Amino acid sequence: SYFQAQLDGRYAVFSIDFTDGIICYARIFSFFSNSMCCYSYSFFSPFFFGSLITSGSSASSTLSSNPFFEFTSYFLEDFQFRQACCVDVNFCSLYYERRPIERCFSY
């Protein structure tokens, strides 16, 4: 859950989308693959944290790089790939074939 991500010192916030109300966490120290866990969030009610996002262009997923320590690799191999497949066109299924949807059970 969102609260488990906050309490788990292995994870840190690496992305906040104020427009769509999404907050994403990634493992801080993971150098071969990583997990991105995204949750819905109401910025108008700081006590409302929704569930894990598991579908659509903002779904939690596996990452090929660590966004904290390998930012260039993350940007080129994860961020731009997701942008090209899920945001610019509606081919998220192609993205999730390479970066499977993450259920974030590792807390």
N, CA, C and O atoms as CSV, one atom per row, in Angstrom:
chain,resi,resn,atom,element,x,y,z
A,1,SER,N,N,0.839,-1.193,0.000
A,1,SER,CA,C,0.000,0.000,0.000
A,1,SER,C,C,0.883,1.256,0.000
A,1,SER,O,O,2.098,1.178,0.183
A,2,TYR,N,N,0.262,2.376,-0.203
A,2,TYR,CA,C,0.978,3.652,-0.196
A,2,TYR,C,C,1.716,3.847,1.129
A,2,TYR,O,O,2.870,4.275,1.146
A,3,PHE,N,N,1.048,3.532,2.232
A,3,PHE,CA,C,1.663,3.749,3.542
A,3,PHE,C,C,2.860,2.819,3.754
A,3,PHE,O,O,3.837,3.211,4.393
A,4,GLN,N,N,2.796,1.594,3.226
A,4,GLN,CA,C,3.934,0.692,3.323
A,4,GLN,C,C,5.122,1.243,2.544
A,4,GLN,O,O,6.265,1.141,2.991
A,5,ALA,N,N,4.854,1.826,1.378
A,5,ALA,CA,C,5.936,2.422,0.582
A,5,ALA,C,C,6.602,3.550,1.355
A,5,ALA,O,O,7.824,3.694,1.324
A,6,GLN,N,N,5.802,4.346,2.045
A,6,GLN,CA,C,6.361,5.459,2.817
A,6,GLN,C,C,7.215,4.973,3.983
A,6,GLN,O,O,8.221,5.596,4.323
A,7,LEU,N,N,6.815,3.867,4.588
A,7,LEU,CA,C,7.532,3.360,5.754
A,7,LEU,C,C,8.738,2.510,5.386
A,7,LEU,O,O,9.649,2.339,6.196
A,8,ASP,N,N,8.749,1.975,4.166
A,8,ASP,CA,C,9.836,1.103,3.728
A,8,ASP,C,C,11.015,1.962,3.261
A,8,ASP,O,O,10.928,2.627,2.229
A,9,GLY,N,N,12.094,1.948,4.005
A,9,GLY,CA,C,13.255,2.769,3.702
A,9,GLY,C,C,13.956,2.410,2.408
A,9,GLY,O,O,14.821,3.155,1.948
A,10,ARG,N,N,13.596,1.270,1.805
A,10,ARG,CA,C,14.199,0.892,0.525
A,10,ARG,C,C,13.593,1.663,-0.639
A,10,ARG,O,O,14.160,1.664,-1.731
A,11,TYR,N,N,12.458,2.317,-0.433
A,11,TYR,CA,C,11.742,3.036,-1.494
A,11,TYR,C,C,11.737,4.539,-1.214
A,11,TYR,O,O,11.762,4.967,-0.060
A,12,ALA,N,N,11.707,5.321,-2.275
A,12,ALA,CA,C,11.616,6.776,-2.148
A,12,ALA,C,C,10.763,7.314,-3.292
A,12,ALA,O,O,10.647,6.689,-4.346
A,13,VAL,N,N,10.175,8.474,-3.069
A,13,VAL,CA,C,9.390,9.130,-4.112
A,13,VAL,C,C,10.321,9.541,-5.239
A,13,VAL,O,O,11.367,10.143,-4.996
A,14,PHE,N,N,9.948,9.221,-6.462
A,14,PHE,CA,C,10.748,9.711,-7.580
A,14,PHE,C,C,9.903,10.398,-8.634
A,14,PHE,O,O,10.446,10.941,-9.596
A,15,SER,N,N,8.581,10.389,-8.479
A,15,SER,CA,C,7.735,11.053,-9.464
A,15,SER,C,C,6.410,11.447,-8.820
A,15,SER,O,O,5.764,10.642,-8.150
A,16,ILE,N,N,6.022,12.694,-9.036
A,16,ILE,CA,C,4.713,13.174,-8.582
A,16,ILE,C,C,4.058,13.887,-9.753
A,16,ILE,O,O,4.638,14.796,-10.346
A,17,ASP,N,N,2.856,13.468,-10.073
A,17,ASP,CA,C,2.071,14.103,-11.132
A,17,ASP,C,C,0.930,14.848,-10.457
A,17,ASP,O,O,-0.077,14.245,-10.086
A,18,PHE,N,N,1.083,16.144,-10.299
A,18,PHE,CA,C,0.073,16.940,-9.616
A,18,PHE,C,C,-1.212,17.050,-10.425
A,18,PHE,O,O,-2.296,17.164,-9.852
A,19,THR,N,N,-1.105,17.016,-11.738
A,19,THR,CA,C,-2.281,17.144,-12.599
A,19,THR,C,C,-3.212,15.945,-12.466
A,19,THR,O,O,-4.421,16.103,-12.298
A,20,ASP,N,N,-2.634,14.734,-12.542
A,20,ASP,CA,C,-3.450,13.516,-12.494
A,20,ASP,C,C,-3.537,12.905,-11.098
A,20,ASP,O,O,-4.250,11.920,-10.905
A,21,GLY,N,N,-2.830,13.466,-10.128
A,21,GLY,CA,C,-2.880,12.950,-8.763
A,21,GLY,C,C,-2.247,11.576,-8.630
A,21,GLY,O,O,-2.877,10.633,-8.152
A,22,ILE,N,N,-0.985,11.472,-9.061
A,22,ILE,CA,C,-0.271,10.195,-9.011
A,22,ILE,C,C,1.085,10.419,-8.343
A,22,ILE,O,O,1.796,11.378,-8.641
A,23,ILE,N,N,1.419,9.508,-7.433
A,23,ILE,CA,C,2.723,9.557,-6.775
A,23,ILE,C,C,3.379,8.188,-6.974
A,23,ILE,O,O,2.758,7.154,-6.727
A,24,CYS,N,N,4.638,8.191,-7.422
A,24,CYS,CA,C,5.349,6.948,-7.707
A,24,CYS,C,C,6.593,6.816,-6.847
A,24,CYS,O,O,7.303,7.788,-6.589
A,25,TYR,N,N,6.835,5.600,-6.414
A,25,TYR,CA,C,8.003,5.254,-5.623
A,25,TYR,C,C,8.857,4.278,-6.421
A,25,TYR,O,O,8.346,3.528,-7.253
A,26,ALA,N,N,10.160,4.294,-6.162
A,26,ALA,CA,C,11.075,3.305,-6.732
A,26,ALA,C,C,12.062,2.897,-5.649
A,26,ALA,O,O,12.321,3.642,-4.704
A,27,ARG,N,N,12.609,1.689,-5.811
A,27,ARG,CA,C,13.630,1.247,-4.868
A,27,ARG,C,C,14.871,2.110,-5.025
A,27,ARG,O,O,15.289,2.404,-6.145
A,28,ILE,N,N,15.453,2.512,-3.921
A,28,ILE,CA,C,16.624,3.377,-3.954
A,28,ILE,C,C,17.859,2.604,-4.399
A,28,ILE,O,O,18.570,3.056,-5.297
A,29,PHE,N,N,18.129,1.465,-3.803
A,29,PHE,CA,C,19.336,0.702,-4.095
A,29,PHE,C,C,18.977,-0.586,-4.815
A,29,PHE,O,O,18.796,-1.632,-4.192
A,30,SER,N,N,18.880,-0.498,-6.106
A,30,SER,CA,C,18.622,-1.650,-6.956
A,30,SER,C,C,19.290,-1.359,-8.287
A,30,SER,O,O,18.948,-0.385,-8.957
A,31,PHE,N,N,20.248,-2.204,-8.674
A,31,PHE,CA,C,21.070,-1.852,-9.824
A,31,PHE,C,C,20.899,-2.744,-11.048
A,31,PHE,O,O,21.536,-2.485,-12.069
A,32,PHE,N,N,20.076,-3.771,-10.992
A,32,PHE,CA,C,19.885,-4.615,-12.167
A,32,PHE,C,C,18.496,-4.440,-12.752
A,32,PHE,O,O,18.332,-4.480,-13.972
A,33,SER,N,N,17.527,-4.253,-11.935
A,33,SER,CA,C,16.170,-3.915,-12.355
A,33,SER,C,C,15.539,-3.215,-11.161
A,33,SER,O,O,16.094,-3.218,-10.062
A,34,ASN,N,N,14.404,-2.629,-11.379
A,34,ASN,CA,C,13.785,-1.871,-10.314
A,34,ASN,C,C,12.285,-1.987,-10.436
A,34,ASN,O,O,11.771,-2.469,-11.445
A,35,SER,N,N,11.594,-1.553,-9.428
A,35,SER,CA,C,10.142,-1.528,-9.432
A,35,SER,C,C,9.672,-0.099,-9.266
A,35,SER,O,O,10.214,0.651,-8.455
A,36,MET,N,N,8.670,0.273,-10.029
A,36,MET,CA,C,8.025,1.567,-9.879
A,36,MET,C,C,6.614,1.288,-9.383
A,36,MET,O,O,5.830,0.628,-10.064
A,37,CYS,N,N,6.294,1.786,-8.207
A,37,CYS,CA,C,4.980,1.578,-7.605
A,37,CYS,C,C,4.252,2.916,-7.565
A,37,CYS,O,O,4.678,3.841,-6.874
A,38,CYS,N,N,3.161,3.013,-8.304
A,38,CYS,CA,C,2.429,4.275,-8.431
A,38,CYS,C,C,1.060,4.164,-7.765
A,38,CYS,O,O,0.371,3.150,-7.879
A,39,TYR,N,N,0.690,5.224,-7.075
A,39,TYR,CA,C,-0.572,5.263,-6.337
A,39,TYR,C,C,-1.342,6.524,-6.705
A,39,TYR,O,O,-0.760,7.568,-6.997
A,40,SER,N,N,-2.664,6.399,-6.683
A,40,SER,CA,C,-3.482,7.595,-6.871
A,40,SER,C,C,-3.431,8.406,-5.585
A,40,SER,O,O,-3.239,7.861,-4.498
A,41,TYR,N,N,-3.604,9.700,-5.722
A,41,TYR,CA,C,-3.454,10.594,-4.587
A,41,TYR,C,C,-4.332,11.812,-4.806
A,41,TYR,O,O,-4.369,12.365,-5.906
A,42,SER,N,N,-5.028,12.228,-3.781
A,42,SER,CA,C,-5.827,13.443,-3.873
A,42,SER,C,C,-5.051,14.580,-3.224
A,42,SER,O,O,-4.862,14.596,-2.008
A,43,PHE,N,N,-4.606,15.524,-4.033
A,43,PHE,CA,C,-3.832,16.646,-3.509
A,43,PHE,C,C,-4.709,17.649,-2.776
A,43,PHE,O,O,-4.206,18.543,-2.095
A,44,PHE,N,N,-6.022,17.499,-2.917
A,44,PHE,CA,C,-6.940,18.383,-2.209
A,44,PHE,C,C,-7.265,17.843,-0.828
A,44,PHE,O,O,-7.741,18.579,0.036
A,45,SER,N,N,-7.009,16.567,-0.621
A,45,SER,CA,C,-7.228,15.935,0.671
A,45,SER,C,C,-5.977,15.136,1.009
A,45,SER,O,O,-5.847,13.993,0.571
A,46,PRO,N,N,-5.064,15.704,1.769
A,46,PRO,CA,C,-3.782,15.037,2.029
A,46,PRO,C,C,-3.900,13.715,2.769
A,46,PRO,O,O,-2.905,13.005,2.917
A,47,PHE,N,N,-5.082,13.372,3.232
A,47,PHE,CA,C,-5.261,12.108,3.944
A,47,PHE,C,C,-5.839,11.031,3.050
A,47,PHE,O,O,-6.088,9.919,3.515
A,48,PHE,N,N,-6.064,11.334,1.758
A,48,PHE,CA,C,-6.596,10.340,0.845
A,48,PHE,C,C,-5.495,9.810,-0.052
A,48,PHE,O,O,-4.933,10.543,-0.866
A,49,PHE,N,N,-5.199,8.550,0.101
A,49,PHE,CA,C,-4.254,7.870,-0.776
A,49,PHE,C,C,-4.971,6.674,-1.350
A,49,PHE,O,O,-5.461,5.821,-0.609
A,50,GLY,N,N,-5.035,6.606,-2.651
A,50,GLY,CA,C,-5.765,5.540,-3.307
A,50,GLY,C,C,-4.954,4.274,-3.431
A,50,GLY,O,O,-3.942,4.078,-2.759
A,51,SER,N,N,-5.426,3.438,-4.297
A,51,SER,CA,C,-4.806,2.136,-4.465
A,51,SER,C,C,-3.684,2.171,-5.497
A,51,SER,O,O,-3.482,3.158,-6.204
A,52,LEU,N,N,-2.984,1.083,-5.551
A,52,LEU,CA,C,-1.922,0.889,-6.521
A,52,LEU,C,C,-2.514,0.961,-7.929
A,52,LEU,O,O,-3.568,0.379,-8.187
A,53,ILE,N,N,-1.858,1.657,-8.821
A,53,ILE,CA,C,-2.330,1.776,-10.204
A,53,ILE,C,C,-1.736,0.620,-11.001
A,53,ILE,O,O,-0.516,0.489,-11.102
A,54,THR,N,N,-2.609,-0.221,-11.568
A,54,THR,CA,C,-2.151,-1.424,-12.273
A,54,THR,C,C,-2.623,-1.485,-13.722
A,54,THR,O,O,-2.570,-2.546,-14.344
A,55,SER,N,N,-3.079,-0.368,-14.259
A,55,SER,CA,C,-3.468,-0.353,-15.669
A,55,SER,C,C,-3.311,1.059,-16.214
A,55,SER,O,O,-3.221,2.027,-15.458
A,56,GLY,N,N,-3.280,1.159,-17.539
A,56,GLY,CA,C,-3.166,2.452,-18.181
A,56,GLY,C,C,-1.733,2.948,-18.247
A,56,GLY,O,O,-0.795,2.237,-17.887
A,57,SER,N,N,-1.582,4.163,-18.706
A,57,SER,CA,C,-0.249,4.707,-18.948
A,57,SER,C,C,0.526,5.021,-17.667
A,57,SER,O,O,1.739,5.226,-17.722
A,58,SER,N,N,-0.145,5.063,-16.528
A,58,SER,CA,C,0.527,5.362,-15.254
A,58,SER,C,C,0.651,4.143,-14.357
A,58,SER,O,O,0.885,4.282,-13.157
A,59,ALA,N,N,0.497,2.954,-14.920
A,59,ALA,CA,C,0.537,1.732,-14.111
A,59,ALA,C,C,1.922,1.515,-13.506
A,59,ALA,O,O,2.941,1.897,-14.081
A,60,SER,N,N,1.927,0.901,-12.350
A,60,SER,CA,C,3.176,0.482,-11.718
A,60,SER,C,C,3.841,-0.533,-12.633
A,60,SER,O,O,3.162,-1.363,-13.237
A,61,SER,N,N,5.168,-0.473,-12.738
A,61,SER,CA,C,5.825,-1.410,-13.650
A,61,SER,C,C,7.257,-1.683,-13.224
A,61,SER,O,O,7.812,-1.025,-12.343
A,62,THR,N,N,7.832,-2.679,-13.884
A,62,THR,CA,C,9.242,-2.988,-13.720
A,62,THR,C,C,10.040,-1.969,-14.525
A,62,THR,O,O,9.621,-1.564,-15.610
A,63,LEU,N,N,11.170,-1.561,-14.002
A,63,LEU,CA,C,12.062,-0.643,-14.709
A,63,LEU,C,C,13.363,-1.366,-15.025
A,63,LEU,O,O,13.773,-2.268,-14.295
A,64,SER,N,N,14.003,-0.970,-16.107
A,64,SER,CA,C,15.280,-1.598,-16.448
A,64,SER,C,C,16.451,-0.927,-15.744
A,64,SER,O,O,17.537,-1.501,-15.657
A,65,SER,N,N,16.236,0.278,-15.243
A,65,SER,CA,C,17.322,1.046,-14.623
A,65,SER,C,C,16.850,1.686,-13.327
A,65,SER,O,O,15.652,1.821,-13.076
A,66,ASN,N,N,17.809,2.071,-12.521
A,66,ASN,CA,C,17.517,2.759,-11.278
A,66,ASN,C,C,17.379,4.262,-11.565
A,66,ASN,O,O,18.352,4.889,-11.982
A,67,PRO,N,N,16.194,4.853,-11.351
A,67,PRO,CA,C,16.004,6.265,-11.681
A,67,PRO,C,C,16.803,7.227,-10.802
A,67,PRO,O,O,16.976,8.390,-11.167
A,68,PHE,N,N,17.292,6.762,-9.652
A,68,PHE,CA,C,18.057,7.621,-8.759
A,68,PHE,C,C,19.547,7.675,-9.128
A,68,PHE,O,O,20.170,8.734,-9.052
A,69,PHE,N,N,20.113,6.529,-9.528
A,69,PHE,CA,C,21.548,6.450,-9.766
A,69,PHE,C,C,21.924,6.234,-11.225
A,69,PHE,O,O,23.079,6.432,-11.599
A,70,GLU,N,N,20.972,5.834,-12.048
A,70,GLU,CA,C,21.209,5.607,-13.466
A,70,GLU,C,C,20.189,6.414,-14.270
A,70,GLU,O,O,19.470,5.870,-15.108
A,71,PHE,N,N,20.140,7.704,-14.003
A,71,PHE,CA,C,19.066,8.518,-14.565
A,71,PHE,C,C,19.070,8.533,-16.088
A,71,PHE,O,O,18.007,8.462,-16.704
A,72,THR,N,N,20.231,8.623,-16.701
A,72,THR,CA,C,20.282,8.661,-18.169
A,72,THR,C,C,19.721,7.376,-18.763
A,72,THR,O,O,18.930,7.420,-19.705
A,73,SER,N,N,20.126,6.233,-18.216
A,73,SER,CA,C,19.583,4.949,-18.683
A,73,SER,C,C,18.087,4.869,-18.436
A,73,SER,O,O,17.330,4.427,-19.301
A,74,TYR,N,N,17.658,5.299,-17.245
A,74,TYR,CA,C,16.224,5.310,-16.942
A,74,TYR,C,C,15.474,6.184,-17.951
A,74,TYR,O,O,14.439,5.776,-18.479
A,75,PHE,N,N,15.993,7.373,-18.217
A,75,PHE,CA,C,15.312,8.300,-19.118
A,75,PHE,C,C,15.205,7.712,-20.526
A,75,PHE,O,O,14.144,7.774,-21.148
A,76,LEU,N,N,16.297,7.146,-21.023
A,76,LEU,CA,C,16.303,6.616,-22.386
A,76,LEU,C,C,15.558,5.290,-22.524
A,76,LEU,O,O,14.859,5.078,-23.515
A,77,GLU,N,N,15.698,4.396,-21.545
A,77,GLU,CA,C,15.175,3.040,-21.682
A,77,GLU,C,C,13.811,2.824,-21.028
A,77,GLU,O,O,13.105,1.882,-21.386
A,78,ASP,N,N,13.437,3.658,-20.100
A,78,ASP,CA,C,12.149,3.487,-19.426
A,78,ASP,C,C,11.203,4.653,-19.696
A,78,ASP,O,O,10.102,4.462,-20.213
A,79,PHE,N,N,11.635,5.851,-19.347
A,79,PHE,CA,C,10.753,7.009,-19.474
A,79,PHE,C,C,10.346,7.268,-20.925
A,79,PHE,O,O,9.158,7.384,-21.225
A,80,GLN,N,N,11.334,7.359,-21.829
A,80,GLN,CA,C,11.006,7.663,-23.223
A,80,GLN,C,C,10.248,6.520,-23.890
A,80,GLN,O,O,9.376,6.755,-24.727
A,81,PHE,N,N,10.577,5.287,-23.523
A,81,PHE,CA,C,9.870,4.126,-24.061
A,81,PHE,C,C,8.397,4.163,-23.632
A,81,PHE,O,O,7.505,3.942,-24.451
A,82,ARG,N,N,8.148,4.442,-22.350
A,82,ARG,CA,C,6.766,4.543,-21.860
A,82,ARG,C,C,6.048,5.703,-22.547
A,82,ARG,O,O,4.892,5.571,-22.948
A,83,GLN,N,N,6.728,6.827,-22.682
A,83,GLN,CA,C,6.142,7.994,-23.340
A,83,GLN,C,C,5.724,7.654,-24.771
A,83,GLN,O,O,4.614,7.975,-25.196
A,84,ALA,N,N,6.625,7.002,-25.507
A,84,ALA,CA,C,6.359,6.679,-26.913
A,84,ALA,C,C,5.238,5.658,-27.071
A,84,ALA,O,O,4.451,5.740,-28.015
A,85,CYS,N,N,5.161,4.700,-26.157
A,85,CYS,CA,C,4.162,3.629,-26.290
A,85,CYS,C,C,2.825,3.942,-25.616
A,85,CYS,O,O,1.772,3.557,-26.124
A,86,CYS,N,N,2.859,4.620,-24.504
A,86,CYS,CA,C,1.637,4.778,-23.709
A,86,CYS,C,C,1.030,6.177,-23.739
A,86,CYS,O,O,-0.182,6.326,-23.583
A,87,VAL,N,N,1.845,7.190,-23.935
A,87,VAL,CA,C,1.328,8.559,-23.879
A,87,VAL,C,C,1.095,9.098,-25.289
A,87,VAL,O,O,0.018,9.608,-25.598
A,88,ASP,N,N,2.114,8.980,-26.138
A,88,ASP,CA,C,1.992,9.504,-27.495
A,88,ASP,C,C,1.000,8.704,-28.329
A,88,ASP,O,O,0.265,9.284,-29.129
A,89,VAL,N,N,0.965,7.402,-28.162
A,89,VAL,CA,C,0.012,6.514,-28.826
A,89,VAL,C,C,-0.494,5.508,-27.793
A,89,VAL,O,O,0.076,5.408,-26.707
A,90,ASN,N,N,-1.514,4.790,-28.102
A,90,ASN,CA,C,-2.113,3.864,-27.126
A,90,ASN,C,C,-1.635,2.430,-27.363
A,90,ASN,O,O,-2.424,1.558,-27.730
A,91,PHE,N,N,-0.334,2.194,-27.150
A,91,PHE,CA,C,0.231,0.856,-27.277
A,91,PHE,C,C,0.893,0.441,-25.972
A,91,PHE,O,O,2.001,-0.096,-25.979
A,92,CYS,N,N,0.227,0.685,-24.865
A,92,CYS,CA,C,0.804,0.333,-23.564
A,92,CYS,C,C,1.110,-1.153,-23.468
A,92,CYS,O,O,2.036,-1.548,-22.760
A,93,SER,N,N,0.350,-1.978,-24.167
A,93,SER,CA,C,0.592,-3.420,-24.109
A,93,SER,C,C,2.007,-3.751,-24.576
A,93,SER,O,O,2.628,-4.677,-24.053
A,94,LEU,N,N,2.527,-3.002,-25.560
A,94,LEU,CA,C,3.901,-3.220,-26.008
A,94,LEU,C,C,4.902,-2.866,-24.916
A,94,LEU,O,O,5.881,-3.580,-24.698
A,95,TYR,N,N,4.643,-1.754,-24.235
A,95,TYR,CA,C,5.518,-1.347,-23.141
A,95,TYR,C,C,5.499,-2.394,-22.032
A,95,TYR,O,O,6.551,-2.770,-21.515
A,96,TYR,N,N,4.301,-2.868,-21.665
A,96,TYR,CA,C,4.184,-3.809,-20.556
A,96,TYR,C,C,4.669,-5.211,-20.916
A,96,TYR,O,O,4.870,-6.034,-20.023
A,97,GLU,N,N,4.861,-5.502,-22.201
A,97,GLU,CA,C,5.521,-6.755,-22.572
A,97,GLU,C,C,6.989,-6.726,-22.151
A,97,GLU,O,O,7.538,-7.734,-21.707
A,98,ARG,N,N,7.612,-5.564,-22.295
A,98,ARG,CA,C,9.021,-5.401,-21.950
A,98,ARG,C,C,9.232,-5.002,-20.490
A,98,ARG,O,O,10.237,-5.372,-19.883
A,99,ARG,N,N,8.300,-4.261,-19.937
A,99,ARG,CA,C,8.362,-3.794,-18.551
A,99,ARG,C,C,7.045,-4.197,-17.875
A,99,ARG,O,O,6.116,-3.393,-17.787
A,100,PRO,N,N,6.972,-5.446,-17.399
A,100,PRO,CA,C,5.698,-5.961,-16.866
A,100,PRO,C,C,5.118,-5.083,-15.756
A,100,PRO,O,O,5.836,-4.410,-15.017
A,101,ILE,N,N,3.800,-5.121,-15.675
A,101,ILE,CA,C,3.101,-4.408,-14.610
A,101,ILE,C,C,3.547,-4.981,-13.274
A,101,ILE,O,O,3.614,-6.197,-13.093
A,102,GLU,N,N,3.844,-4.100,-12.358
A,102,GLU,CA,C,4.366,-4.463,-11.045
A,102,GLU,C,C,3.222,-4.445,-10.032
A,102,GLU,O,O,2.426,-3.506,-9.997
A,103,ARG,N,N,3.151,-5.483,-9.217
A,103,ARG,CA,C,2.114,-5.560,-8.169
A,103,ARG,C,C,2.618,-5.045,-6.827
A,103,ARG,O,O,1.843,-4.901,-5.881
A,104,CYS,N,N,3.911,-4.768,-6.745
A,104,CYS,CA,C,4.521,-4.148,-5.555
A,104,CYS,C,C,4.236,-4.915,-4.274
A,104,CYS,O,O,3.794,-4.346,-3.276
A,105,PHE,N,N,4.497,-6.215,-4.319
A,105,PHE,CA,C,4.310,-7.059,-3.148
A,105,PHE,C,C,5.542,-7.120,-2.265
A,105,PHE,O,O,5.518,-7.784,-1.229
A,106,SER,N,N,6.610,-6.450,-2.643
A,106,SER,CA,C,7.903,-6.644,-1.963
A,106,SER,C,C,8.079,-5.794,-0.711
A,106,SER,O,O,9.196,-5.698,-0.202
A,107,TYR,N,N,7.025,-5.177,-0.197
A,107,TYR,CA,C,7.183,-4.383,1.023
A,107,TYR,C,C,7.353,-5.284,2.206
A,107,TYR,O,O,7.501,-4.806,3.331
